[in-house]
């Protein structure tokens, strides 16, 4: 009797598992999602003096058909601080992500900024490069 109950339970679990895998999630009914497009994906500071201006901007545009919301923008290191608008960006409009790099650290700059949004093209990774010299 125990074997029968266990076999029935396993059969039901397998059927539900297969059924869950076969369901297709509809994410974009009618093509009405936001889409984020950046004017550049990499900012090269070149050589910057220690203590110099570590600001740069990444311009982006909502090329989709729905409002774009940046849900999170984070850097790969505490020496790089991004700031961005928390307001929805309407289709066809542009905005900027500002990035401040701490130029008190002498050496090579090779950092990434991960942008998460409700856009159909999902997560985007931006890069900053360059070198801080004395």
N, C-alpha and C positions, 0 to 999 in steps of 0.2 A: 504494500500500500504506500509506503514512504517513497519508494522508487517511482511509482506512478505519479504521485503529487510533485516530486522533484522534476520529473520529465515534463509534466504539463506546465509547470512554472517556467522551465527553460524554453519550452516551445513558444510560449506566449511572449517571453522576453525577446527571443530571436525575431519573431514576427513584428513586434513593435519596433525593434532596432532597424530592421530592413525597411519598414514603412517610413520611419523618420529620415532615413538616408535618401529615400526616393522623392521626398517633398522638395520642391524647388522654391526657394525664397524669392519673392518678387520685391526687389529693392528700388526699382526705378520705373514705376508705372507711368507710361506716357512720356518718358524722357524729360522729366521735370526736376532733375537734381542740379545742385550747384557744381561748378567745376572751377578749380583753382589753377591759374597759369601764372608762372613767375617770369619776369623779364630777364632775370639771370639766376642761375642756381649756385654759382660760386662767386664770392667776392675776394679778390686778391688785394691785400693791403700793400703788397710789394715790401719795401723796407720802410719801417717806421721807427722813429727814435723812441728810446725808453722814456715813458711818461708822456708820449705824444697822443694825438687824437686817435682813439680806438673805436670811433663810431662808424657804422655803415648802415645801409638800408637795403632791404630787399623789397622791390615793388611787385605786387601781385594784382591780378584782376580776376573777377568772377566772370568766367566765360560760359557759365551754365545758365539755367533758366529758373533757378530758385535762389533765395537768399543764402549767402555763404556765411558760416560761423566758424571761426577758428576756436576750437575747443581747448587746445593746449599747444604751447610753443615752448620747447625746452632745449637746453644746450647740453653738450656732452661734458661740460666742465663748469665749475663755479666761477671761472675767470671770464666767462662769456655770459652776458645777461641780455636776453631778448625782451622787447616790450612790443605790444600790439593792441589793436582796438578790440574790445569785447563786444562791440555792436555788430549786428548783421550787415553784410555787404551785399547790396542789391545787384542783380545781374547787370553786366556792362560797366560796373564801377570798379575803381582801383583804390588800393590802400598800400601801406608800407609796414613792414616789420623792422623795427629799429634794433640794432645789435651793438652792444658796448663790450669791447674786448679790453681787458686790463693790460695795458702796455707796460706795466712795471715789471713784467716777467720777460727777461731777455731770452731770445731763442726763437725757434720756428713756431709759427702759428699754423695749426692744422686741426680745426674744430668743426663740429657739425651742430646744426640746429634742426631739430625735428619738429615739423609742423603737422598737427593733427586737426582735422576739420570734418565737416559733414559733406565734403565734396565727393563726387563719384570717383575721382582718381585717388582718394584716400590720403594716406600719410606721405608727406614729401620731406626729403632730407636736403637741407641747404648746407653749404660749406663756406668756411672762411679760411684763407691761407695767407701766408706772408712770413715776415721775419722781423722781430724786434731787435734793434741793435743799440749798443751803448752810445 
